[in-house]
Each structure stands twice: as structure tokens, then as C-alpha cells.
């Protein structure tokens, strides 16, 4: 119900939520394509990197959908304060004709809904959380920007950014973000794009882009 109000070209549309004989279902927009996780897996398998301009285009398109969701309001014009909380390759789908959409706001949470779910419950995929998410702090749109920064890095390098040997190692790697050490291993990334990654993946949220739209503009300027 929360995300069914979102209508944007870069968000997979939810048409209907109902139940038949007690069995709930969601009717959603059909996007004929592949999710980014499958694309990355195939690229890594064949050792064929995705062109940098395509990577930046996909990330910028996701920014459009996120910015819209972050600024969404209810019918009374009150901000919904939606945060996706699970921006990851499996939740980004690319259609055969080149449309990029973000989907599955399944762990999204509006501030008005803070009473549900424990404050210290980790939501989302561990490898794509923000430092504040790991620390179970209150989140804002900049948490999604950090997660998208991880996706951007991994799509450029075809390597996992924070994945550790155990879940705890992964969470510690995110908490202690050392992006410079990672960037040093991938000197082929253009300096301008490295700066975008640095700002997206800053440990302190005040050092990141203020909005998904800011990140989108930076990516478009780079292109």
C-alpha cells in the first residue's frame, strides 16, 4: 500500500494489492528484461566489463526513481519520507529496450510507520547496507545513496565491495568504510568517477550527496 502510490518511469509500478480466500497477492508491472544481478553474474562469467557510459546511465536512471520516492507525498500533501533500504543489484531491472527501473520496496519504511518493526532489526541485504544502517541509526535518503554507490562500484569492477568471510566481517567492513584502499586497486576508474564514488560512499552521511538527484546530476556531468 505504501509504495503503490509511487508512479514513475524508473519504478516498477504496483497496480493492485488484494487477497483471494485469504491469500494475498500483488499485481505489478511486467518488465521484460533482466535484473542487474544476473547481468553482473554473466559479465563476470564471461569476463566482459560493462561499458562505463552504460554503467553511469543505469545508476543515473535509478537515481531518478529514488529521488521521486524520497520526495513522495500522500494525498494530503504530507511527505511520506520513503527510504528504499534495499538498493541492490537484484532490485534493479533493465528491460531489453533499455529502461532501468528499481523495484521491491519490500523493506521500505515510511517515517509514519516507525512503530512497526524493532528499531534494531537489520533490514535489507547485508552487503549493500549503509554504515548508519549497520549501526541501527535513524535513516534518511542518504542511506540509499550509499547503497547505490556500492552498486555503482560493483558494476564498474565486477567485484564485491564489502563482502567479508562472514556476515559480521561484512558489517564491520561497511562500518569502517575504507574506500581509498579499494579505489587504489582499480586505477582504471576515471578520476572524475572516483570522486563520485568517494562522495557516494562517504562514511559520514553529511559528506555524501544530499539527494539522489545530486548524484544523478554528477553522473550526467561526468558522461
N, C-alpha and C positions, 0 to 999 in steps of 0.2 A: 504493500500500500504506500509505503514511504517513497519508493522510487518509481512507482507507476505514474507520478506526476511529472517525471522528467521526460521531456520531448526535445531531443536534439539529434542532429545527423550523426554525431560521434558517440552516441549512447544507444545500446541495444534497447529498443522500446518494449515495455511491458504493456500488453493490451488488456489482459484480464486476469483477475485473481478470484477464484471461486472454489467450490467443492461439490463433488457428486458423491452422495451416500457417505459423507464423512471423509472422503479422500480429497485432499486439497490439490489444486493444480495451478500452474501459471502458464498463460498463453503469451508467448513472446515473439518478437520479430525474428524471422528466419534470415540469417546472414550466410550466404553461400560462399564459404571460404575456409580458412584455417586459422586456429589461434596461434599467437606468436610463439608459444612454447613448442608447438610442432614445427614451426618454421625454423626456430633456432636449433632444434634437435636435428633436422635434416641438413641444415647448413653446417653444423659441427660434424655430422657423419660424413658429409662429402668434402669437408674442409674448404668450403666456398663461403667466404665472408659476404655479408650483406653490404651492398654499396652504401657509403657514408651518407649520401644525399637521401637515400631511401630510409635509412635509419632515423635521420633527423626529421624527415617528413612524417613518419609514423609517430614519433614522440610528440611532434607539434600537434598532430591531429588528436592524440589522447589528451593533450593539454586543453584543447577546445572543449571537449566533453567534461573534463574535470572542473574547469573554470565555471562552466554553466551550472554543474551540480553544486559546487561550493557556494554559488550565489543564488541558488533557487529559493523561492518564497512560496508560502502556502496561499490559499485563496483569499486570505485576509491581509496579504502583503507582508506577513511576518517571515523573517529569514528562517529557513529550515536548518541551516548550519550542517548540511550533509557532508560527511567525510567518508570516502570510499573504504579506507582501512585495509584494502586487499589488492592494491595495484600491483599486478604481477603478469608475467607473460601469458599465463593460461587464461587471464581475464581480458586480454586484448585480442580482438579478432580482426583479421584482414580479409576482405572479400576479394574474389577473383578479379573484380573490376576496379580494385584499388581503394575501396573505402576502408577506413580504420575506425573501429568502434570499441569502446570499453563496455564491459558487461559485468554481471553478477555483483550487484551492490549488496550481496547477501550478508556481509558483516558490517555494512554501512550503518551508521548510527547518528540520528539527529540529536542535538543537544536536549531537545524536549523529551527525549526518551531515555535520559540518563538514569532513571530509576530502575530500568531493567538491565539485568546482567551485572555481575560484580565488577567493581572498579578495577580489580586486579586480575581480571580474566584476559589472557592474551588472545587477541583476535587477529585473523589473517595468517598468511604463510610466514614462517619464521625468517626465511632468508630475504624477505622483502619488507621487513618492518623498519620503522624509524627508531632512532635512539630513545626518543620520548615514549614510543610505543613499548619498547623493551622495558623501560623504567615505569610503565603503567601510569604515566602522567596524562593530564588532560591534553587532548589532541586538537589541532586545527588543520587548515588546508595545507600547511607546510609539511605535515607528515606525509601526505600523498605525493608531494613534490619530491621528497627524499626517496620514496619508493619508486617513483618514475625515474629518478636519477640512477637507481640501481638497474632498472630495466634498460635504460639507455646505455649504461656501461657494458652490460652483459650482451646487448645486441651488437655493440661495436666490436667486442673482443671474443665473443662466443665462449666466455669463461665466467664461472660464478664469482661474484664479488665477495660475499661474506661467508659463504658456506664453510663450516668447520667440520671436524671429525665427529662431533656430537652436537646435539641441539644447543647445549649450554655453550659450546665453543662458538657456534654461530651467533648466539645472542651477545656474547662478550665481544666478538668482532664488530658487531653493529654498535654496541655501546661505546666502544673505544675507537670508533672510526679513524682509520689512518689512510686517507685517500691518496696522499702523496706517495706513499710506499707502493700502492697499487698502480698509480699512473706511471711511475718510473719504469715499470715492467712493460709498458705499452707505449713506447716513444713514437709509434706510428700515428697515434691520435693527434690530430691538428691542435696546436696550442690554443686556438680560439675555442675549440670544442672541449679541451681540457679545462679551460676556465669555467665553461658552463657546467661541467661535471663537478668541479670543485665547489661551485656555489650551490648546486642542487644537493650535494652530499655533505654539506657543512654540518658538523656535529651540533652546533647551536642553531636553533631554528631562525634566530634573528639574523644570522649570516646568510640564510638561503634567499632564493627568490621569494618575494612577498606573496605572489599568486601564481597560479598555473599559467595565466595569461602572460605574465612577465617572462616565464620560461619559454613560452611559445614564441614571443617576440624575439628573444635571444637566439632561439634556434632558427627562426626565419631570417634574422640578420646575418647569422653565420652562413646560411645557404646562399 
